[in-house]
Amino acid sequence: MAAGAVILLVCLLAVLSLVMRRMSVMRQRLEKEIARQTAAHEELAVLNRRYECVLNAAGAGILRLDENGVHTFVNKAALDMLGYTETEMLGQKSHALWHHTRSSGERYAEEDCAILATLYRSETVRCMDEVFWRKNRTALPVEYVCTPILENGRVAGAVLVFQDMTEHGGRDLEYKRRTGRMFRQQDALMQLSRVGSSDFRDFLSQVTEIAAKTLEVDRVTVWFFNQERSALVCEDRYIHRLRVHENGALLPVLQYPTFFSEIEQSRNIAAHDVYADPRVMEFMGGYFLHQEITSMIAVPLLREGRLAGVLSADHVGPKRTWAMDEQEFMASVADTVALALESRERRLAEDTLRQSEEMFRKLTALAPVGVYRADSFGRYQYVNDRWQEMTGLQAKEAMGEGWKTGVHPLDVERVSASWGKMVETQGKWEEEYRCQPLSRKPVWVMGLATPLFDEAGRPGGYIGISVDISARKEQEKALLESERRFKDIIENVHLLGVMLDVQGNILFCNNHFLSHTGWTFEQVKGQDWFSMFIPPDNGTRRVFEDLIEKGTMPAHTENVILTRQGGRRKVRWNNSILKDLEGRVCGTMSLGEDMTERRATEEGAA
C-alpha cells in the first residue's frame, strides 16, 4: 500500500513536471509572440511617424479625402497655405471650405468641381490654373493633381497634392495668369485711347465699363470734386452685374478726412481687405456695408498736380489681393481720364475765349477811343479802327513793334523807353505823346495800359487805350499863352501880385511883391500863404476856405501882411476867382496896393 502510494506520487509528480515544462514552453512562446508583436507595433508607429514627417516636410500641400470629399488627412504645408488649423479642416467638406468660388468671383457649383469628379469617375485630374480660398477669404492660385484611392476595385477616397503658385513667379500658371491680365489691360487701354466721343459723360461711361470688365470687379466709379471742393460727386458708376450706369452720389470731405488725406499723398490706395485697411475704414459703417464691398482700389485724378477727383474699383465677394499690374492698370486709366478732363477744360476754355474774343472785337469796334492789345513781351496783337484812324496805320502795320512807326519822331524814343520799362516791371503805363498820321497834323493822345494776368498769376499780356487829347492840348497851349501874357502884365505893373491854389498855397507872386516883403520866389513858392504872410488868429484862413467852397470872392479886401524882417504892411487887394477848363475853382488871383503910409497919414490927420 505504501509502495503503491509512492508509485502514484511519483507518477503524479512526473505528470506535473511535464505540465510545467509545457507551460514554460508555452509561456516562452507567448512572451516571444508578445515581444514580436510589440516590436511590430513600435516599428509601425515609427513608420507612421516617418510617413507623417515626410508628408509634413513636403513643400506641397497634401490632402486625403474620403469618398464624400471630407478631409481625413491634412499636412502642415496645406494648413499653412490655406490658413486653417488641423481641427478646423479634419471632418469638413473640402469644396465648401476652400473651393467654393472661381477666380472671377462667381460661385463654383459642386457638380462642376473637377476634384470631386475624381471620386465619381475614378480618374486622375491635373490642373495648372486654379484658385483655392484661404481662411482669410483671399485667393490662392495653385497647380494641383488629384488621384483616386482604390480598395477592392472601388473608389475609397482621393489624394490631392497642390502647389502654391504665388511662390513661383516664373512658373507657368502665374505667368499665364499675369500675361492674360496684361493682354486684357493693354487691350482695354487701346480701347480707351480710341474713344473719341465729344460728349464727356459718354466718354466716362465707356471708361468705367471697360475698366470694370477688364478688372472683373462689380463696379468702377469716376468721382470729381464739386465747385466748393467740399465733396466728391459721382460722375459715372458702372455696376457690372446689373449692366447699368448711375451718377449723383456724394462723398463729403469732412466725413472721410483720413481717406482724402491719404489719396492726396498716394499713387493709389489698394485695399485688399477694406475692413482691415485703416486708410478706408471710414467707409466701413455705410458705403462698404451697404454695397457688400470687400476690396477696393482708389486712384487720384490729378489736374495740374492738384487732386481733381478719384477713380475707384470695388470688388464684391471674397477678399481680393490686388496684383501690381492691376494697380498700374488703374493708374493708367486714371491718367487717361485726367488727360480727357484736361482736354475738355481746354476746349471749354477755347470756346469761352473765342466768345470773349468776339465780344471784345464787337465792343472795341464801337469804342470812341483807340483800343489795343499786346502780348507779355509788349508786342501788339490787335488794334481797333479808332486806333488806326488816330495813328494813320493799318492794323497789320501795327502788329509786333510796328506801332512805334505811328509815334511822332520827337516822342518815339521817350515812349519806347517808358513802354519797355512797363514790360520789364509788369506795371501800368501812362504816357502823353503825339501820333503822326500821314498828310495830317499830329494827334495828341493819352496812352494808358494795364497788365493782364491768368488764374495762376502769370503775365498774360496788356490791354490799353489811346484817348485823343488834341483839343485839351490846344486849350492848355492857349492857357499857357494866356498865363505868359498875364505874367508879363503882372510883372510890369507896380502892384503886389499873388496867385494861390484852393488850399492857400502860393503858386505865383510878382517881383513887386517880393521886393516889398524881402523874399525870393524860390523861398515862397508852394508855401502856405496864411502861415507865412498873415498875422495869426485873425480868422482870414477860415474866410478864405468858405469863399473857395462857395466859388465867390469879394472884389476888394484889405488886410495886413508880414515882411521877412517882421514888419507889417497894410494892403488893399483886388481879388478874382480862377477856374480851370471844366469850370472848377482852382485858385485865386489878387493884385494889391500898399496902403501903409496912406493909412498912417489918414489916422494922423484924424
C-alpha positions as CSV (number, residue, x, y, z in Angstrom):
1,M,0.0,0.0,0.0
2,A,2.8,2.3,0.9
3,A,4.6,1.2,-2.3
4,G,1.5,1.9,-4.4
5,A,1.2,5.3,-2.8
6,V,4.8,6.1,-3.6
7,I,4.4,5.0,-7.2
8,L,1.2,7.1,-7.5
9,L,3.0,10.1,-6.1
10,V,5.9,9.6,-8.5
11,C,3.6,9.4,-11.4
12,L,1.7,12.5,-10.3
13,L,5.0,14.4,-10.0
14,A,6.0,13.2,-13.4
15,V,2.8,14.5,-14.9
16,L,3.1,17.8,-13.0
17,S,6.6,18.2,-14.2
18,L,5.6,17.6,-17.8
19,V,2.8,20.0,-17.5
20,M,5.1,22.6,-16.0
21,R,7.6,22.1,-18.8
22,R,4.9,22.5,-21.4
23,M,3.6,25.6,-19.7
24,S,7.1,27.0,-19.6
25,V,7.5,26.4,-23.3
26,M,4.1,27.9,-24.0
27,R,5.0,30.9,-21.8
28,Q,8.2,31.4,-23.6
29,R,6.5,31.2,-26.9
30,L,3.8,33.6,-25.7
31,E,6.4,36.0,-24.4
32,K,8.2,35.8,-27.8
33,E,5.0,36.5,-29.7
34,I,4.2,39.4,-27.4
35,A,7.7,40.7,-27.9
36,R,7.4,40.3,-31.7
37,Q,4.0,42.0,-31.8
38,T,5.3,44.8,-29.6
39,A,8.2,45.3,-31.9
40,A,5.9,45.2,-34.9
41,H,3.7,47.9,-33.3
42,E,6.7,50.0,-32.5
43,E,8.0,49.6,-36.0
44,L,4.6,50.6,-37.4
45,A,4.5,53.6,-35.1
46,V,8.0,54.6,-36.3
47,L,6.9,54.2,-39.9
48,N,3.8,56.2,-39.3
49,R,5.8,59.0,-37.7
50,R,8.3,58.9,-40.6
51,Y,5.4,58.9,-43.0
52,E,3.8,62.0,-41.3
53,C,7.2,63.7,-41.1
54,V,7.7,63.2,-44.8
55,L,4.3,64.5,-45.6
56,N,4.6,67.4,-43.3
57,A,8.0,68.2,-44.6
58,A,6.8,68.3,-48.2
59,G,6.6,71.8,-49.7
60,A,3.4,70.9,-51.5
61,G,0.0,70.7,-49.8
62,I,-1.3,67.1,-49.4
63,L,-4.9,66.3,-48.5
64,R,-6.6,62.9,-48.2
65,L,-10.3,62.9,-48.9
66,D,-12.8,60.1,-48.2
67,E,-15.4,59.1,-50.8
68,N,-17.6,62.1,-49.8
69,G,-14.8,64.7,-50.2
70,V,-14.3,65.0,-46.5
71,H,-10.8,65.7,-45.1
72,T,-9.2,62.7,-43.4
73,F,-5.6,63.9,-43.5
74,V,-4.1,67.4,-44.0
75,N,-0.3,68.0,-44.0
76,K,1.4,71.1,-42.5
77,A,2.1,72.8,-45.9
78,A,-1.6,72.6,-46.7
79,L,-2.6,74.1,-43.3
80,D,0.0,76.9,-43.8
81,M,-1.1,77.7,-47.3
82,L,-4.8,77.7,-46.5
83,G,-4.5,79.3,-43.1
84,Y,-6.6,76.7,-41.2
85,T,-5.8,74.5,-38.2
86,E,-5.9,70.8,-38.4
87,T,-9.0,70.7,-36.2
88,E,-10.8,73.2,-38.5
89,M,-10.2,71.0,-41.5
90,L,-10.5,67.4,-40.5
91,G,-14.0,66.1,-40.9
92,Q,-15.0,69.1,-43.1
93,K,-16.0,69.0,-46.7
94,S,-13.3,70.3,-49.0
95,H,-15.3,72.1,-51.6
96,A,-17.3,74.2,-49.2
97,L,-14.2,75.1,-47.2
98,W,-11.7,76.2,-49.9
99,H,-13.0,75.6,-53.4
100,H,-16.4,77.4,-53.4
101,T,-15.6,80.3,-55.7
102,R,-14.0,80.8,-59.1
103,S,-11.2,83.3,-59.6
104,S,-13.7,85.7,-61.3
105,G,-15.7,85.8,-58.1
106,E,-18.6,83.6,-59.3
107,R,-19.8,80.7,-57.2
108,Y,-18.3,77.3,-58.0
109,A,-21.1,74.6,-58.0
110,E,-20.1,71.2,-56.6
111,E,-21.4,69.4,-59.7
112,D,-18.8,71.3,-61.7
113,C,-15.9,70.6,-59.4
114,A,-13.1,68.6,-61.1
115,I,-11.7,67.5,-57.7
116,L,-15.0,65.9,-56.6
117,A,-15.3,64.4,-60.1
118,T,-12.2,62.3,-59.3
119,L,-14.3,60.5,-56.7
120,Y,-17.1,59.7,-59.1
121,R,-15.2,58.9,-62.2
122,S,-12.1,57.2,-60.7
123,E,-9.8,59.4,-62.9
124,T,-6.7,61.3,-62.1
125,V,-7.2,65.1,-62.6
126,R,-4.4,67.6,-63.2
127,C,-5.0,71.4,-63.3
128,M,-2.4,74.2,-63.8
129,D,-4.8,77.2,-63.5
130,E,-7.0,77.1,-60.4
131,V,-7.7,79.1,-57.3
132,F,-8.3,77.8,-53.7
133,W,-9.5,80.2,-51.0
134,R,-7.7,80.8,-47.7
135,K,-9.4,81.2,-44.4
136,N,-8.9,85.0,-44.6
137,R,-11.0,84.9,-47.9
138,T,-8.1,85.8,-50.1
139,A,-7.4,83.8,-53.3
140,L,-4.6,81.3,-53.5
141,P,-3.5,80.5,-57.1
142,V,-2.5,76.8,-57.3
143,E,-1.5,73.9,-59.5
144,Y,-2.8,70.5,-58.3
145,V,-3.0,66.8,-59.0
146,C,-5.9,64.7,-57.6
147,T,-5.5,60.9,-57.6
148,P,-8.3,58.4,-56.6
149,I,-7.7,55.7,-53.9
150,L,-9.0,52.3,-54.9
151,E,-9.8,49.5,-52.5
152,N,-11.2,46.2,-53.8
153,G,-11.9,47.8,-57.1
154,R,-13.9,50.8,-55.8
155,V,-13.0,54.4,-55.0
156,A,-12.5,54.9,-51.3
157,G,-11.2,58.4,-51.5
158,A,-8.6,60.6,-53.2
159,V,-5.2,62.2,-52.5
160,L,-4.9,65.8,-53.6
161,V,-1.4,67.4,-54.0
162,F,-1.2,71.1,-54.7
163,Q,1.4,73.8,-55.1
164,D,1.1,77.5,-54.1
165,M,1.9,79.2,-57.4
166,T,2.3,82.7,-55.9
167,E,5.7,81.5,-54.6
168,H,6.8,80.5,-58.1
169,G,6.7,83.7,-60.1
170,G,8.3,82.0,-63.1
171,R,6.0,79.0,-63.2
172,D,3.6,78.6,-66.0
173,L,0.4,79.2,-64.0
174,E,1.3,82.6,-62.7
175,Y,3.0,83.6,-66.0
176,K,-0.2,82.6,-67.9
177,R,-2.4,84.5,-65.4
178,R,-0.3,87.6,-65.4
179,T,0.2,87.6,-69.1
180,G,-3.5,87.1,-69.7
181,R,-4.3,90.0,-67.4
182,M,-1.8,92.2,-69.1
183,F,-3.1,91.4,-72.5
184,R,-6.6,92.3,-71.3
185,Q,-5.3,95.5,-69.7
186,Q,-3.4,96.6,-72.8
187,D,-6.4,95.9,-75.0
188,A,-8.6,97.9,-72.6
189,L,-6.1,100.9,-72.7
190,M,-6.1,100.7,-76.5
191,Q,-9.9,100.8,-76.5
192,L,-9.8,103.9,-74.2
193,S,-7.3,105.6,-76.5
194,R,-9.7,105.2,-79.4
195,V,-12.7,106.6,-77.6
196,G,-13.3,109.9,-79.4
197,S,-16.7,111.0,-78.2
198,S,-17.1,114.7,-77.8
199,D,-19.6,114.0,-75.1
200,F,-17.5,113.8,-71.8
201,R,-20.2,111.9,-70.0
202,D,-20.3,109.3,-72.8
203,F,-16.5,109.0,-72.5
204,L,-16.7,108.4,-68.8
205,S,-19.4,105.7,-69.2
206,Q,-17.1,103.9,-71.6
207,V,-14.1,104.2,-69.2
208,T,-16.0,102.8,-66.2
209,E,-17.5,99.9,-68.3
210,I,-14.2,98.9,-69.9
211,A,-12.3,99.1,-66.6
212,A,-14.9,97.0,-64.7
213,K,-14.9,94.3,-67.3
214,T,-11.1,94.2,-67.5
215,L,-10.6,94.0,-63.7
216,E,-13.6,91.7,-63.3
217,V,-14.9,93.9,-60.5
218,D,-18.5,94.7,-59.5
219,R,-18.3,98.4,-60.1
220,V,-16.0,101.2,-61.2
221,T,-16.7,104.9,-60.4
222,V,-15.3,108.2,-61.5
223,W,-15.6,111.0,-58.9
224,F,-15.0,114.7,-59.3
225,F,-14.9,117.5,-56.7
226,N,-17.8,119.9,-56.7
227,Q,-17.2,123.6,-57.2
228,E,-16.7,124.2,-53.5
229,R,-14.3,121.2,-53.1
230,S,-16.5,120.1,-50.2
231,A,-17.4,116.7,-51.6
232,L,-16.7,114.2,-54.4
233,V,-19.6,113.8,-56.8
234,C,-20.1,110.5,-58.7
235,E,-20.0,111.5,-62.4
236,D,-20.4,107.9,-63.6
237,R,-20.6,104.5,-61.9
238,Y,-20.9,101.2,-63.9
239,I,-22.3,98.3,-62.0
240,H,-21.1,95.2,-63.9
241,R,-23.6,92.6,-62.5
242,L,-26.6,94.9,-63.4
243,R,-25.1,96.3,-66.6
244,V,-26.2,99.8,-65.6
245,H,-24.7,103.3,-65.1
246,E,-25.6,105.7,-62.4
247,N,-24.4,109.0,-61.0
248,G,-25.0,111.7,-58.4
249,A,-23.7,110.0,-55.2
250,L,-21.7,112.2,-52.8
251,L,-18.7,111.7,-50.6
252,P,-18.3,114.7,-48.2
253,V,-14.7,115.6,-47.5
254,L,-15.4,116.3,-43.8
255,Q,-16.9,112.9,-43.3
256,Y,-13.9,111.0,-44.6
257,P,-10.8,113.0,-43.6
258,T,-8.4,110.1,-43.4
259,F,-9.3,108.9,-46.9
260,F,-8.9,112.3,-48.5
261,S,-5.6,112.9,-46.7
262,E,-4.2,109.5,-47.9
263,I,-5.5,109.8,-51.5
264,E,-3.8,113.2,-51.9
265,Q,-0.4,111.8,-50.9
266,S,-0.5,108.4,-52.6
267,R,-0.3,107.0,-56.1
268,N,-3.1,104.7,-55.2
269,I,-4.9,103.0,-52.3
270,A,-5.0,99.3,-52.9
271,A,-7.2,97.9,-50.0
272,H,-7.1,94.1,-50.2
273,D,-9.3,93.9,-47.1
274,V,-11.4,97.1,-46.7
275,Y,-12.4,96.1,-43.1
276,A,-8.7,95.9,-42.0
277,D,-7.2,98.8,-44.0
278,P,-7.1,102.0,-41.9
279,R,-7.0,104.2,-45.0
280,V,-10.5,103.3,-46.0
281,M,-12.1,102.2,-42.7
282,E,-14.1,105.4,-42.5
283,F,-16.4,103.9,-45.2
284,M,-17.0,100.7,-43.2
285,G,-20.2,101.7,-41.5
286,G,-22.1,102.8,-44.6
287,Y,-20.7,102.7,-48.1
288,F,-18.9,99.3,-47.8
289,L,-21.6,97.6,-45.8
290,H,-24.5,98.6,-48.0
291,Q,-22.6,97.8,-51.2
292,E,-21.1,94.5,-49.8
293,I,-17.7,95.6,-50.8
294,T,-14.7,93.6,-49.5
295,S,-11.7,95.0,-51.5
296,M,-11.2,98.2,-53.5
297,I,-8.6,100.3,-55.4
298,A,-8.8,104.1,-55.3
299,V,-6.5,106.2,-57.6
300,P,-6.3,110.0,-57.6
301,L,-7.2,112.0,-60.7
302,L,-4.8,114.9,-60.9
303,R,-5.2,118.2,-62.7
304,E,-2.0,120.3,-62.9
305,G,-0.7,118.4,-59.8
306,R,-3.8,119.0,-57.8
307,L,-6.4,116.4,-56.7
308,A,-9.4,116.9,-59.0
309,G,-11.2,113.6,-58.3
310,V,-10.9,109.9,-57.7
311,L,-11.2,106.7,-59.8
312,S,-12.3,103.7,-57.7
313,A,-12.9,100.0,-58.3
314,D,-15.0,98.0,-55.9
315,H,-14.8,94.2,-55.5
316,V,-17.7,92.2,-54.1
317,G,-17.3,88.7,-52.8
318,P,-14.2,87.0,-51.2
319,K,-11.4,89.4,-50.3
320,R,-9.1,90.1,-53.2
321,T,-5.4,90.7,-53.3
322,W,-4.7,93.4,-56.0
323,A,-1.8,92.4,-58.2
324,M,0.7,95.2,-59.0
325,D,-0.2,95.1,-62.7
326,E,-3.9,95.7,-61.7
327,Q,-2.8,98.7,-59.6
328,E,-0.8,100.0,-62.6
329,F,-3.7,99.5,-64.9
330,M,-6.0,101.6,-62.7
331,A,-3.3,104.3,-62.6
332,S,-3.1,104.3,-66.4
333,V,-6.9,104.5,-66.7
334,A,-6.8,107.5,-64.2
335,D,-4.2,109.2,-66.3
336,T,-6.4,108.7,-69.4
337,V,-9.4,110.3,-67.5
338,A,-7.2,113.1,-66.3
339,L,-6.0,113.8,-69.9
340,A,-9.6,113.8,-71.1
341,L,-10.6,116.2,-68.3
342,E,-7.7,118.5,-69.3
343,S,-8.7,118.3,-72.9
344,R,-12.3,119.0,-72.0
345,E,-11.4,122.0,-69.9
346,R,-9.1,123.3,-72.7
347,R,-12.0,123.0,-75.2
348,L,-14.3,124.8,-72.8
349,A,-11.6,127.5,-72.2
350,E,-11.1,127.8,-76.0
351,D,-14.8,128.2,-76.6
352,T,-15.1,130.8,-73.8
353,L,-12.0,132.6,-75.2
354,R,-13.5,132.5,-78.7
355,Q,-16.8,134.0,-77.4
356,S,-14.9,136.6,-75.3
357,E,-12.7,137.5,-78.3
358,E,-15.8,138.0,-80.5
359,M,-17.4,140.1,-77.8
360,F,-14.2,142.1,-77.3
361,R,-13.9,142.9,-81.0
362,K,-17.6,144.0,-81.2
363,L,-17.3,146.3,-78.2
364,T,-14.0,147.8,-79.3
365,A,-15.3,148.4,-82.8
366,L,-17.9,150.8,-81.2
367,A,-15.5,152.4,-78.8
368,P,-14.8,156.1,-79.3
369,V,-11.2,155.6,-78.2
370,G,-8.3,153.7,-79.6
371,V,-8.1,150.1,-78.1
372,Y,-5.1,147.9,-78.4
373,R,-3.8,144.6,-77.0
374,A,-0.2,143.3,-76.6
375,D,1.4,140.1,-75.6
376,S,3.5,139.7,-72.4
377,F,6.6,141.0,-74.4
378,G,4.7,144.2,-75.3
379,R,4.2,143.3,-78.9
380,Y,0.9,144.5,-80.4
381,Q,-1.6,141.8,-81.3
382,Y,-4.7,143.8,-82.0
383,V,-5.8,147.4,-82.7
384,N,-9.3,148.7,-83.3
385,D,-10.5,151.0,-86.1
386,R,-10.3,154.2,-84.0
387,W,-6.7,153.5,-83.1
388,Q,-5.9,153.1,-86.8
389,E,-7.6,156.5,-87.5
390,M,-5.5,158.3,-84.9
391,T,-2.2,156.8,-85.9
392,G,-2.8,156.5,-89.7
393,L,-1.5,152.9,-89.6
394,Q,-3.2,149.8,-90.9
395,A,-3.8,147.0,-88.4
396,K,-1.2,144.7,-90.0
397,E,1.3,147.6,-89.9
398,A,0.8,148.0,-86.1
399,M,1.5,144.4,-85.2
400,G,4.5,143.5,-83.2
401,E,6.8,146.5,-82.8
402,G,5.2,148.3,-85.9
403,W,3.0,150.5,-83.7
404,K,6.1,152.6,-82.9
405,T,6.1,153.9,-86.5
406,G,2.9,155.7,-85.7
407,V,4.5,157.8,-82.9
408,H,5.9,161.3,-83.7
409,P,9.6,161.2,-84.3
410,L,10.2,163.6,-81.4
411,D,8.4,161.4,-79.0
412,V,9.2,157.9,-80.2
413,E,12.4,157.4,-78.1
414,R,10.7,158.6,-74.8
415,V,7.6,156.5,-75.5
416,S,9.6,153.3,-76.4
417,A,11.6,153.7,-73.2
418,S,8.6,154.0,-70.9
419,W,6.8,151.2,-72.7
420,G,9.9,148.9,-72.3
421,K,10.0,149.8,-68.6
422,M,6.4,148.8,-68.1
423,V,7.0,145.4,-69.8
424,E,10.1,144.9,-67.6
425,T,8.3,145.7,-64.3
426,Q,4.9,144.3,-65.4
427,G,3.3,147.5,-64.1
428,K,0.9,150.0,-65.5
429,W,1.7,152.5,-68.3
430,E,0.6,156.1,-68.8
431,E,2.1,158.5,-71.3
432,E,1.1,161.5,-73.3
433,Y,2.6,161.7,-76.8
434,R,1.9,162.6,-80.4
435,C,0.9,160.3,-83.2
436,Q,2.0,161.3,-86.7
437,P,-0.7,160.3,-89.3
438,L,0.3,161.0,-92.9
439,S,-0.8,164.2,-94.5
440,R,-2.4,165.4,-91.3
441,K,-1.2,167.4,-88.3
442,P,-0.1,165.4,-85.2
443,V,-2.7,164.0,-82.9
444,W,-2.0,164.2,-79.2
445,V,-3.1,161.1,-77.3
446,M,-3.1,159.9,-73.7
447,G,-1.9,156.3,-73.8
448,L,-3.0,154.0,-70.9
449,A,-2.2,150.3,-70.5
450,T,-2.5,147.7,-67.7
451,P,-1.2,144.2,-67.4
452,L,-3.3,141.1,-67.8
453,F,-2.7,138.0,-65.5
454,D,-4.0,134.5,-65.8
455,E,-5.5,132.4,-62.9
456,A,-2.1,131.3,-61.8
457,G,-0.9,135.0,-61.6
458,R,1.4,134.7,-64.7
459,P,1.5,137.8,-67.0
460,G,-0.7,137.3,-70.0
461,G,-0.2,140.5,-71.9
462,Y,-1.5,144.0,-71.8
463,I,-4.7,145.9,-72.7
464,G,-4.7,149.6,-73.4
465,I,-6.5,152.6,-74.8
466,S,-5.4,155.7,-76.6
467,V,-7.6,158.8,-76.0
468,D,-7.4,161.8,-78.3
469,I,-6.5,164.8,-76.2
470,S,-5.6,167.2,-79.0
471,A,-8.4,169.6,-78.0
472,R,-7.2,169.7,-74.4
473,K,-3.7,170.2,-75.6
474,E,-4.8,173.2,-77.7
475,Q,-6.7,174.6,-74.7
476,E,-3.6,174.1,-72.5
477,K,-1.5,175.8,-75.1
478,A,-3.9,178.7,-75.2
479,L,-3.9,178.8,-71.4
480,L,-0.2,178.8,-71.2
481,E,0.0,181.6,-73.7
482,S,-2.6,183.5,-71.6
483,E,-0.6,182.8,-68.5
484,R,2.5,184.1,-70.1
485,R,0.8,187.3,-71.2
486,F,-0.8,187.6,-67.8
487,K,2.6,187.2,-66.0
488,D,4.1,189.7,-68.4
489,I,1.4,192.2,-67.4
490,I,1.6,191.5,-63.7
491,E,5.4,191.8,-63.7
492,N,5.2,195.2,-65.3
493,V,2.6,196.8,-63.0
494,H,3.6,198.5,-59.7
495,L,1.1,196.4,-57.7
496,L,1.6,193.4,-55.4
497,G,0.6,190.3,-57.4
498,V,-0.2,186.9,-55.7
499,M,-1.8,183.7,-57.0
500,L,-3.0,181.0,-54.6
501,D,-4.3,177.5,-55.1
502,V,-7.5,176.3,-53.4
503,Q,-5.5,175.2,-50.3
504,G,-4.0,178.6,-49.9
505,N,-0.5,177.6,-51.2
506,I,1.5,180.2,-53.2
507,L,1.6,179.4,-57.0
508,F,3.0,182.8,-58.2
509,C,4.0,186.2,-56.9
510,N,5.5,189.1,-58.9
511,N,8.7,190.9,-58.3
512,H,7.0,193.9,-56.9
513,F,5.5,191.7,-54.1
514,L,8.9,190.1,-53.4
515,S,10.7,193.5,-53.1
516,H,8.1,194.7,-50.6
517,T,8.4,191.5,-48.4
518,G,12.1,190.7,-48.7
519,W,11.8,187.2,-50.1
520,T,12.8,185.4,-53.3
521,F,10.3,183.4,-55.4
522,E,12.1,180.1,-54.6
523,Q,11.6,180.8,-50.9
524,V,7.9,181.4,-51.1
525,K,6.8,179.1,-53.9
526,G,4.5,176.4,-52.6
527,Q,4.4,177.9,-49.1
528,D,1.2,178.3,-47.1
529,W,0.1,182.0,-47.6
530,F,-1.6,182.3,-44.3
531,S,1.2,180.8,-42.2
532,M,3.9,182.9,-43.9
533,F,2.3,186.3,-44.5
534,I,-0.9,186.7,-42.4
535,P,-0.7,187.5,-38.7
536,P,-2.0,184.6,-36.6
537,D,-5.5,184.3,-35.1
538,N,-7.2,186.8,-37.3
539,G,-9.7,184.4,-39.0
540,T,-8.5,185.1,-42.6
541,R,-7.9,181.5,-43.4
542,R,-11.4,180.4,-42.4
543,V,-12.9,183.2,-44.5
544,F,-10.8,182.1,-47.5
545,E,-11.9,178.5,-47.2
546,D,-15.6,179.4,-47.0
547,L,-15.2,181.6,-50.1
548,I,-13.4,178.9,-52.1
549,E,-16.1,176.4,-51.2
550,K,-18.8,178.9,-52.4
551,G,-16.9,179.8,-55.5
552,T,-17.1,183.6,-54.8
553,M,-14.6,186.2,-53.7
554,P,-15.2,189.8,-52.6
555,A,-13.8,192.2,-55.3
556,H,-11.9,194.3,-52.7
557,T,-10.4,193.4,-49.4
558,E,-7.8,195.0,-47.1
559,N,-5.5,193.3,-44.6
560,V,-2.1,193.3,-43.0
561,I,0.8,191.2,-44.4
562,L,4.1,190.4,-42.7
563,T,7.5,191.1,-44.3
564,R,10.6,188.9,-43.9
565,Q,12.1,191.4,-41.3
566,G,8.8,191.2,-39.2
567,G,7.4,194.4,-40.4
568,R,3.7,194.9,-41.2
569,R,2.3,196.3,-44.4
570,K,-1.4,197.1,-45.0
571,V,-2.5,196.1,-48.5
572,R,-5.7,196.8,-50.4
573,W,-6.5,193.8,-52.7
574,N,-8.4,193.4,-55.9
575,N,-9.5,189.7,-56.0
576,S,-10.5,187.2,-58.7
577,I,-11.6,183.6,-58.6
578,L,-9.6,181.3,-61.0
579,K,-11.3,178.4,-62.8
580,D,-9.9,175.5,-64.9
581,L,-11.1,174.4,-68.4
582,E,-14.0,172.5,-66.8
583,G,-15.2,175.5,-64.8
584,R,-14.0,174.2,-61.4
585,V,-12.4,176.6,-58.9
586,C,-8.7,176.1,-59.0
587,G,-7.4,179.2,-57.0
588,T,-7.4,183.0,-56.6
589,M,-5.5,185.9,-58.1
590,S,-5.1,189.1,-56.2
591,L,-3.5,192.5,-57.1
592,G,-2.7,194.7,-54.1
593,E,-1.7,198.3,-53.4
594,D,0.4,199.1,-50.4
595,M,-1.7,201.4,-48.3
596,T,0.6,201.5,-45.2
597,E,1.7,205.1,-45.4
598,R,-1.6,206.5,-46.6
599,R,-3.5,204.8,-43.8
600,A,-0.9,206.2,-41.3
601,T,-1.4,209.7,-42.7
602,E,-5.2,209.4,-42.5
603,E,-5.1,208.2,-39.0
604,G,-2.7,211.1,-38.0
605,A,-5.0,213.7,-39.6
606,A,-7.9,212.2,-37.8
